[in-house]
Amino acid sequence: MLWLAIILALGIGSQWLAWWLRLPSILVLLLTGFLVGPVARWATPLLFGASYSINPNAWVDSTVLLQLVSLSVGLILFEGGLTLNFREITGVRSVVFALVTIGAAITWAIGTVAGKYLLGLNWNLAVLLGAVLIVTGPTVIGPLLRHIRPSGKSGRVLRWEGIIIDPIGAMAAVLAFEAISSGAAKHAVAATASGMLNGALATVLFGTTIGVVAALVLAFLIYRFWVPDYLQVPMVLMVVTLVFAGSNTIVHESGLFSVTVMGMVLANQRKAAVRHIVEFKETLTVVLIAVLFIVLSARVELSTLKQLSPWSALFVLAMVVVARPLSVFISCAGSALSWSERIFIAWMAPRGIVAAAVASVFALRLRAQGVEGARLLVPYVFLVIVCTVALYGLTAGWVARRVGVARVGNSGFLIIGADLLGREIGQALLKENVEVLLVDTNLGSVSEARLAGLPAIAGNALSGQVAERIELSGIGRLIALTSNDDLNALATVHYARLFGRAAAFQLAERARREHGLTKQKAHHELTGRTLFGTDMNYEELLRRLANGGKIRKTPLTSKFDFSTYQKQYGGSAVPMFLVSETGDVTPFTSDASPTRKAGQSVIGLVQPQASADKSANGAASDPTAPPRATG
């Protein structure tokens, strides 16, 4: 029990540390697993004596671990299927299909040949290693795409490929494993290939059928309200587990296909609401990834690492600069994708938890059968995972910007509301070279915004169609500035799923009275962070603008600090944004104000008359008078 608690704490703590350091979480998880596994197993007896030892292999029984890993991978792929929307694949369907078939075959072939001649594996293990490395890492690609937000179709291609390729790669690994175990690989190549093809067809057809039927039945039960709300998530978890286990029992290793298809069908049906199920599965996936990576990486032994081929670096290089680009460029031939998008897709193939889990499962089975060299399978897969996650995680953003599919940073603002207030704030931000995009249902406001040189689109920001039209490359924050407090709250809740709650802002709600009673404010969990202060609602800001208020940028110095800035305007200034020395723009909110210091600037709504009154009273001769405000 203590070890289970420690593993969970290490897994979640590692992901929090990765978020804090802005590193791919898998890197930190693997490092933590190695530290508490092979490193601690070697160092503990040296530091505390031979009586003290750590044995990760004793944490969980191998048979139990094998089943837990398989089921966890199934749940992870089901969650991945829930994120796939068929509308996203419009225009890239042929590319995705080619990548998961032709591209997968090319990757498998190159991985096999490289495993044989660079790593010195026998053909059986080389074929199995190549099959395992077909899969990319949706649990790695997803966070990277959310961070980079590439423009065009490249992001959709990578997201679909990353999820669909996993059950295909796992199936290829299963077929290779069965060929090795049964000795079929020793017979004629044609017979072996025919057997593998028949097994693949049976797996795909049966898994797809079971997945579709289970998803439709579950959606019908939820839509008809035959399952109460508090039981819907447990019911889905139960069905996924039964479908996975049942499929595997009837057709060997078809469970991954079943649950992936089940997730896709649930995500794209239009009757039953499944958003709460998606959110639960996302949380569950985070926990599963944390535990699996810690446990699996901790089981690697230092003695095994010493047996790795000195050509391991060349093997990784072959997978990165030969297998991936070749498979992408051949698969994208004749498509409408630009060369920039093809290059970016070719530079995104990190391996993740599915590769690690599948390799661990088959390594355990092969070692139990006494297959020579099976213990090297996991270290080689983990080596590829570490190298690809580090390489792509640290360079993908730079490559995306260099080829022109993403802008520098994601600190721009999506502004809901294109009336006078939205336009004034948008222009102030645009002057700081901050990406902005205004959205409004009022065609007149949108036209005026465009005439003022602001990017703006007409439509309801909460509709799925508008969300698909919005180009979010370079944009990572939301500010809701409409006169409708309820719309502002809905917008922040809606886009917090994409940007995070810390990056969703709205104006303060107005104090309203209805039927003689004061209307209560919405619960804080149903609203965003309050901009500019609790008293600065839409009506108050608009009143100040109507009275001659201007949004201006004022530099701060050692003599003219923030308190002096407020005194300069008689306390009437409304600080809105702080511009750092490096140009980063941070909003002022009611819950936290950014640190102000010399060298920075404040963008605020000021009343020129207040400044004029101060000057008339002798403020102009004050040595602490501010530098000339701009804006």
C-alpha positions in Angstrom: 0.0 0.0 0.0 2.8 2.4 0.8 4.5 1.8 -2.5 1.3 2.3 -4.4 0.8 5.6 -2.6 4.4 6.6 -3.4 4.1 5.7 -7.0 0.9 7.8 -7.4 2.5 10.7 -5.6 5.7 10.4 -7.8 3.6 10.2 -11.0 1.3 13.2 -10.3 4.2 15.2 -8.8 6.3 14.6 -11.8 3.6 15.8 -14.2 3.2 18.9 -12.0 6.9 19.5 -12.1 7.0 19.1 -15.9 4.2 21.7 -16.2 6.1 24.1 -13.9 9.4 23.6 -15.9 7.5 23.6 -19.2 8.9 20.3 -20.2 7.2 17.2 -21.8 5.7 15.3 -18.9 6.9 12.0 -20.2 10.5 13.1 -19.9 10.1 13.9 -16.2 8.1 10.7 -15.6 10.8 8.5 -17.2 13.5 10.2 -15.3 11.6 9.7 -12.0 11.0 6.1 -12.8 14.7 5.5 -13.6 15.7 7.2 -10.3 13.4 5.2 -8.1 14.1 2.0 -10.1 17.5 1.1 -11.5 19.4 4.0 -9.9 17.9 3.5 -6.5 18.3 -0.3 -6.7 22.0 0.3 -7.4 22.6 3.2 -4.9 20.5 2.1 -1.9 22.8 -0.9 -0.8 25.9 1.3 -1.2 24.5 4.1 1.0 22.5 2.1 3.6 24.0 -1.4 3.5 23.1 -4.6 1.8 20.0 -5.1 4.0 18.3 -2.2 2.4 17.2 -2.7 -1.2 14.5 -1.5 -3.6 12.9 -4.0 -5.9 10.4 -2.5 -8.3 9.7 -6.0 -9.7 8.1 -6.9 -6.4 5.7 -3.9 -6.4 3.3 -5.6 -8.7 3.2 -9.3 -9.8 4.2 -9.7 -13.4 0.9 -11.4 -14.4 -1.2 -8.8 -12.7 1.0 -6.0 -14.2 0.5 -7.4 -17.7 -3.3 -7.3 -17.4 -3.3 -3.8 -15.8 -1.1 -2.4 -18.5 -3.3 -3.9 -21.2 -6.5 -2.5 -19.7 -4.9 0.9 -19.0 -3.9 1.2 -22.7 -7.4 0.3 -23.7 -8.8 3.1 -21.5 -6.2 5.6 -22.8 -7.2 4.8 -26.4 -10.9 5.0 -25.6 -10.3 8.5 -24.2 -8.3 9.3 -27.4 -11.2 8.2 -29.5 -13.5 10.5 -27.6 -11.5 13.5 -28.8 -11.8 12.7 -32.5 -14.5 14.7 -34.4 -15.3 13.5 -37.9 -15.6 17.2 -39.0 -11.9 17.6 -38.3 -10.9 14.9 -40.9 -12.6 16.7 -43.8 -10.0 17.3 -46.4 -7.3 15.2 -44.8 -9.0 11.8 -44.8 -6.8 10.3 -47.6 -3.6 11.6 -45.9 -4.6 10.1 -42.5 -5.5 6.8 -44.2 -2.2 6.7 -46.0 -0.2 7.5 -42.9 -1.8 4.7 -40.9 -1.4 2.1 -43.7 1.4 2.9 -46.1 3.3 5.1 -43.7 3.0 2.5 -40.9 4.3 -0.2 -43.3 7.3 2.0 -44.2 8.1 2.7 -40.6 7.8 -1.0 -39.7 10.1 -2.0 -42.5 12.8 0.6 -41.7 12.5 -0.2 -38.0 12.9 -3.9 -38.7 16.0 -3.5 -40.9 17.6 -1.0 -38.5 16.9 -3.2 -35.6 18.6 -6.1 -37.3 21.7 -4.4 -38.7 22.2 -1.6 -36.2 21.2 -3.2 -33.0 22.1 -6.8 -33.8 18.7 -8.3 -32.9 17.6 -11.5 -34.6 14.9 -11.1 -37.3 12.1 -12.1 -35.0 12.8 -9.5 -32.3 13.6 -6.9 -35.0 10.2 -7.4 -36.6 8.5 -7.1 -33.2 10.5 -3.9 -32.4 9.6 -2.3 -35.7 5.9 -3.1 -35.1 6.0 -1.6 -31.6 7.6 1.6 -32.9 4.8 2.1 -35.6 2.8 3.9 -32.9 3.3 7.5 -32.2 2.3 9.1 -28.9 -1.1 10.7 -28.7 -0.5 11.5 -25.0 2.6 13.4 -26.1 1.3 14.8 -29.4 -1.8 16.2 -27.8 -0.1 18.5 -25.3 2.5 19.6 -27.9 -0.3 20.5 -30.4 -2.1 22.5 -27.6 1.0 24.4 -27.0 2.0 25.0 -30.6 -1.5 25.3 -32.1 -0.3 24.9 -35.7 -2.3 26.5 -38.4 -3.8 24.7 -41.4 -4.5 21.0 -41.5 -1.3 19.7 -39.9 -2.6 19.6 -36.4 -5.7 17.6 -37.4 -3.6 15.1 -39.4 -1.3 14.5 -36.4 -4.1 14.2 -33.9 -6.0 11.6 -36.0 -2.9 9.7 -36.9 -1.7 9.6 -33.3 -4.8 7.9 -32.1 -5.7 5.7 -35.0 -2.2 4.4 -35.4 -2.0 3.0 -31.9 -4.4 0.1 -32.2 -2.9 -0.6 -35.7 0.6 -0.7 -34.2 -0.5 -2.8 -31.3 -2.2 -5.2 -33.7 0.9 -5.4 -35.8 2.9 -6.2 -32.7 0.4 -8.9 -31.7 0.6 -10.6 -35.0 4.4 -10.5 -35.0 4.5 -11.8 -31.4 2.1 -14.7 -32.4 4.3 -15.5 -35.4 7.3 -15.7 -33.1 5.6 -17.7 -30.4 4.0 -20.2 -32.8 7.2 -20.6 -34.8 5.3 -19.5 -37.9 8.1 -17.1 -38.7 10.4 -20.1 -39.4 8.1 -21.2 -42.2 7.6 -19.8 -45.7 7.3 -16.0 -45.8 4.2 -16.2 -47.9 2.4 -18.4 -45.5 3.4 -16.2 -42.5 2.3 -13.0 -44.3 -1.1 -14.7 -45.3 -1.7 -15.7 -41.7 -0.9 -12.2 -40.4 -3.2 -10.6 -43.0 -6.1 -12.9 -42.1 -5.5 -12.1 -38.4 -5.4 -8.4 -39.1 -8.7 -8.5 -41.0 -10.4 -10.5 -38.3 -9.2 -8.1 -35.6 -10.3 -5.0 -37.5 -13.7 -6.3 -38.6 -14.7 -7.8 -35.2 -13.2 -4.9 -33.2 -15.0 -2.3 -35.3 -18.4 -4.1 -35.1 -18.3 -4.6 -31.3 -17.1 -1.0 -30.8 -19.9 0.5 -32.9 -22.7 -1.6 -31.3 -21.5 -0.9 -27.8 -21.3 2.9 -28.4 -24.7 3.1 -30.0 -26.3 1.1 -27.2 -24.6 3.2 -24.6 -25.6 6.5 -26.3 -29.2 5.3 -26.6 -29.4 4.5 -22.8 -27.9 8.0 -22.0 -30.2 9.8 -24.5 -33.3 8.1 -23.1 -32.3 9.0 -19.5 -32.4 5.3 -18.6 -29.1 5.8 -16.8 -29.1 8.6 -14.1 -26.5 11.3 -14.3 -24.4 10.1 -11.4 -24.1 6.6 -12.9 -23.3 7.6 -16.5 -19.5 7.8 -16.0 -19.3 4.5 -14.0 -21.5 2.9 -16.6 -19.3 4.0 -19.5 -16.2 2.8 -17.5 -17.9 -0.6 -17.0 -18.9 -1.0 -20.6 -15.4 0.0 -21.9 -13.8 -2.6 -19.6 -16.3 -5.3 -20.7 -15.9 -4.5 -24.4 -12.1 -4.6 -24.1 -12.0 -7.8 -22.2 -14.7 -9.5 -24.2 -13.2 -8.6 -27.5 -9.8 -9.9 -26.5 -11.5 -13.1 -25.3 -13.4 -13.8 -28.6 -10.8 -12.5 -31.1 -7.3 -12.2 -29.6 -6.1 -8.6 -29.0 -9.0 -7.0 -30.8 -9.9 -5.0 -27.7 -7.9 -2.0 -28.6 -9.7 -1.6 -31.9 -13.1 -2.0 -30.1 -12.6 0.7 -27.5 -11.0 3.1 -29.9 -13.9 2.8 -32.3 -16.3 3.0 -29.4 -14.8 6.3 -28.3 -15.0 7.7 -31.9 -18.6 6.7 -32.3 -19.6 8.2 -28.9 -17.8 11.4 -29.7 -19.6 11.9 -33.1 -23.2 10.9 -32.3 -25.4 13.9 -31.8 -28.1 12.8 -29.3 -26.4 11.9 -26.0 -24.3 14.5 -24.2 -20.8 13.0 -23.4 -18.8 16.1 -22.4 -18.7 15.1 -18.7 -17.5 11.6 -19.8 -14.7 13.1 -21.8 -13.6 15.2 -18.8 -13.6 12.2 -16.5 -11.6 10.1 -19.0 -9.1 12.9 -19.4 -8.5 12.9 -15.7 -8.3 9.1 -15.5 -5.8 9.1 -18.4 -3.5 11.5 -16.6 -3.5 9.2 -13.6 -2.9 6.0 -15.7 -0.1 7.6 -17.6 1.6 8.7 -14.4 1.4 5.3 -12.7 2.3 3.3 -15.8 5.4 5.3 -16.7 6.7 5.2 -13.2 6.2 1.4 -12.8 7.4 0.4 -16.3 10.5 2.6 -16.3 11.4 1.5 -12.7 11.5 -2.1 -13.8 14.4 -1.5 -16.3 17.6 -2.9 -15.0 21.1 -1.3 -15.2 22.6 -4.5 -16.3 20.3 -4.6 -19.3 21.1 -1.0 -20.2 24.8 -2.0 -20.3 24.0 -4.5 -23.0 22.5 -2.0 -25.4 24.3 -1.7 -28.8 26.8 1.1 -29.3 24.9 1.8 -32.5 21.7 2.7 -30.6 22.1 6.4 -31.4 22.1 5.6 -35.1 19.0 3.5 -34.7 17.1 6.4 -33.2 18.5 8.6 -35.9 17.2 6.2 -38.6 13.7 6.4 -37.1 13.8 10.2 -36.9 15.4 11.3 -40.1 14.7 8.3 -42.4 11.6 6.4 -41.4 9.4 9.3 -40.4 10.1 11.7 -43.3 10.0 9.0 -45.9 6.6 7.6 -44.6 5.1 11.2 -44.4 6.3 12.4 -47.8 5.1 9.2 -49.6 1.8 9.3 -47.7 1.2 13.0 -48.5 2.1 12.7 -52.2 -0.7 14.2 -54.3 -2.5 15.7 -51.3 -3.5 19.3 -50.8 -1.2 19.8 -47.9 1.5 22.5 -48.3 5.1 21.7 -48.1 5.3 23.6 -44.8 2.6 21.3 -43.3 4.3 18.2 -44.7 7.6 19.2 -43.1 6.0 19.9 -39.8 4.2 16.5 -39.8 7.4 14.8 -40.8 9.0 16.3 -37.7 6.4 15.1 -35.2 6.5 11.4 -34.2 7.2 11.1 -30.5 6.6 7.7 -29.0 4.6 7.5 -25.7 2.9 5.3 -23.2 1.3 2.9 -25.8 4.7 1.9 -27.2 6.1 1.5 -23.7 3.2 -0.6 -22.5 3.0 -2.8 -25.6 6.7 -3.5 -25.5 6.6 -4.3 -21.7 3.7 -6.7 -22.2 5.4 -8.6 -25.0 8.8 -8.6 -23.3 7.3 -10.2 -20.3 5.6 -12.9 -22.4 8.7 -13.6 -24.5 10.9 -13.8 -21.4 8.5 -16.3 -19.9 8.9 -18.4 -23.1 12.7 -18.2 -22.8 13.2 -16.2 -26.0 16.8 -15.0 -26.2 17.3 -11.2 -26.2 13.7 -10.4 -25.2 14.9 -8.4 -22.2 16.5 -5.9 -24.6 13.1 -5.0 -26.2 12.0 -2.7 -23.4 15.2 -0.7 -23.0 15.4 -0.1 -26.8 11.8 1.1 -26.8 12.4 3.4 -23.8 15.5 4.8 -25.5 13.4 5.7 -28.5 10.7 7.2 -26.3 13.2 9.4 -24.3 15.0 10.6 -27.4 12.0 11.3 -29.5 10.0 13.1 -26.7 13.1 15.2 -25.9 13.9 16.0 -29.5 10.3 16.8 -30.7 9.3 18.3 -27.4 12.1 20.8 -27.4 12.2 21.6 -31.2 8.7 21.1 -32.6 7.7 24.7 -31.7 10.8 26.1 -33.3 10.3 24.0 -36.5 6.6 25.0 -36.6 7.6 28.7 -36.6 10.4 28.3 -39.0 8.2 26.6 -41.7 5.4 29.1 -41.0 2.7 26.9 -39.5 2.7 28.6 -36.1 3.4 32.0 -34.8 5.9 32.8 -32.0 4.3 32.2 -28.6 0.6 31.7 -27.7 0.1 34.8 -25.7 -2.4 36.5 -27.9 -6.0 37.2 -27.0 -9.4 36.1 -28.3 -11.7 39.0 -27.6 -15.4 38.3 -27.3 -17.1 41.6 -28.2 -16.2 44.0 -31.0 -18.0 47.1 -29.9 -16.2 50.3 -28.7 -14.7 48.7 -25.6 -13.5 45.6 -27.5 -12.0 47.7 -30.3 -10.2 50.1 -28.0 -8.6 47.3 -26.0 -7.8 45.3 -29.2 -6.0 48.3 -30.7 -4.0 48.9 -27.5 -2.9 45.2 -27.5 -2.2 45.2 -31.3 0.2 48.2 -30.8 2.2 45.9 -28.5 2.5 43.3 -31.3 0.1 41.0 -29.4 -2.0 38.7 -31.5 -5.7 39.5 -31.2 -8.9 38.3 -32.8 -12.3 39.8 -32.2 -15.6 37.8 -32.4 -19.1 39.4 -32.3 -22.6 38.6 -33.6 -23.1 42.3 -34.5 -22.2 42.8 -38.1 -21.8 46.5 -37.7 -19.4 46.1 -34.8 -17.4 43.6 -36.8 -17.2 45.9 -39.8 -16.0 48.8 -37.7 -13.4 46.6 -36.1 -12.1 45.6 -39.6 -12.1 49.2 -40.7 -9.9 50.0 -37.7 -7.4 47.4 -38.8 -8.4 44.7 -36.3 -8.9 41.0 -37.2 -12.5 40.2 -36.5 -15.1 37.6 -37.5 -18.9 37.6 -37.2 -20.7 34.8 -35.4 -21.5 33.3 -32.1 -18.2 32.4 -30.3 -20.0 29.5 -28.5 -21.1 27.7 -31.7 -19.0 24.8 -33.0 -19.0 26.2 -36.5 -17.4 29.5 -35.4 -14.9 27.6 -33.2 -13.8 25.7 -36.3 -13.3 28.9 -38.3 -11.2 30.6 -35.6 -7.5 30.5 -36.3 -6.0 30.2 -32.9 -2.3 30.0 -33.8 -0.6 32.5 -31.6 -3.7 32.9 -29.4 -3.7 31.4 -25.9 -6.0 33.6 -23.8 -9.6 34.8 -23.8 -11.1 38.1 -22.6 -14.9 38.4 -22.7 -16.0 42.1 -23.0 -19.6 42.0 -24.0 -22.5 43.7 -22.3 -24.1 40.4 -21.5 -22.6 39.0 -18.2 -24.1 35.5 -18.8 -22.5 35.3 -22.3 -19.2 36.4 -20.8 -19.4 33.6 -18.3 -20.4 31.0 -20.8 -17.5 32.1 -23.1 -14.9 31.7 -20.3 -16.2 28.3 -19.3 -16.3 27.2 -22.9 -12.8 28.3 -23.9 -11.2 27.4 -20.5 -11.3 23.8 -21.9 -8.9 25.0 -24.6 -6.8 27.7 -22.9 -7.1 26.6 -19.2 -9.0 28.4 -16.5 -6.0 30.6 -15.7 -6.2 32.2 -19.2 -10.0 32.9 -19.4 -10.9 36.4 -18.3 -14.2 38.4 -18.2 -15.5 41.7 -17.0 -17.0 42.0 -13.6 -20.7 41.3 -13.4 -23.1 44.3 -12.9 -25.2 44.6 -9.8 -28.8 44.1 -11.1 -32.2 44.1 -9.7 -35.0 41.9 -11.0 -38.6 42.0 -9.7 -37.4 44.2 -6.8 -34.7 41.7 -5.7 -30.9 41.9 -6.2 -29.8 39.2 -8.7 -27.2 36.9 -7.2 -23.9 36.6 -9.0 -22.9 33.3 -10.7 -20.8 30.8 -8.8 -17.1 31.4 -9.3 -16.7 28.0 -10.9 -19.1 29.1 -13.7 -17.2 32.3 -14.5 -13.8 33.4 -15.6 -11.2 35.5 -13.8 -12.5 39.1 -13.3 -10.7 41.7 -15.3 -9.5 45.1 -14.1 -11.3 44.9 -10.7 -14.7 44.0 -9.2 -16.1 47.5 -9.9 -15.0 47.7 -13.5 -18.1 46.2 -15.2 -19.1 46.9 -18.8 -21.3 49.9 -18.0 -18.6 51.6 -15.9 -15.9 51.2 -18.5 -18.2 52.4 -21.3 -19.2 55.4 -19.2 -15.5 56.3 -18.7 -14.8 56.0 -22.4 -17.9 58.2 -23.2 -16.6 60.8 -20.8 -13.3 61.2 -22.8 -11.4 58.3 -21.2 -8.5 57.0 -23.3 -6.5 53.7 -23.1 -2.9 54.7 -22.8 0.4 53.1 -22.2 2.6 54.7 -19.5 6.2 53.6 -18.7 7.2 53.0 -15.1 10.6 54.3 -13.8 12.4 54.3 -10.5 10.9 57.7 -9.7 7.6 57.2 -11.3 6.4 54.0 -9.9 2.9 52.4 -9.9 1.6 54.3 -6.9 2.7 57.6 -8.5 1.0 56.5 -11.7 -2.3 56.1 -9.8 -1.8 59.5 -8.0 -1.1 61.2 -11.3 -4.7 60.6 -12.4 -6.3 61.3 -9.1 -6.9 57.6 -8.4 -9.2 57.4 -11.4 -6.9 55.4 -13.7 -8.0 51.8 -14.4 -4.9 49.6 -14.9 -5.7 47.0 -17.5 -2.5 45.4 -18.7 1.2 45.3 -17.6 3.8 45.2 -20.3 7.1 43.6 -19.2 10.6 44.5 -20.3 10.4 41.7 -22.8 7.0 42.7 -24.2 4.9 40.1 -22.4 1.4 41.5 -21.7 -0.4 40.4 -18.5 -4.0 41.5 -17.5 -4.8 43.1 -14.2 -7.4 40.9 -12.4 -9.3 41.1 -9.1 -7.6 37.9 -7.8 -4.0 38.7 -8.6 -2.1 41.8 -9.9 1.1 41.4 -11.8 4.3 42.6 -10.1 5.1 46.2 -11.2 8.6 47.6 -11.4 10.8 50.0 -13.2 11.3 49.3 -16.9 7.7 48.0 -17.4 4.7 49.8 -18.7 1.0 50.0 -17.7 -1.8 50.1 -20.2 -4.8 51.7 -18.6 -8.0 53.6 -19.1 -7.2 57.1 -17.9 -9.3 60.3 -17.8 -7.3 63.1 -19.6 -9.2 65.8 -17.5 -7.8 64.3 -14.3 -4.3 64.5 -15.7 -4.9 68.1 -16.8 -6.2 69.0 -13.4 -3.1 67.6 -11.8 -0.9 69.6 -14.1 -2.8 72.7 -13.4 -2.1 72.3 -9.7 1.6 72.1 -10.2 2.1 68.4 -11.0 4.1 69.2 -14.1 6.9 70.5 -12.0 6.9 67.4 -9.8 10.2 65.5 -10.3 8.3 62.3 -10.2 6.2 63.3 -13.2 5.7 60.4 -15.6 7.4 59.9 -19.0 5.1 61.0 -21.8 2.2 58.5 -22.1 1.5 57.0 -25.4 -1.5 55.5 -27.0 
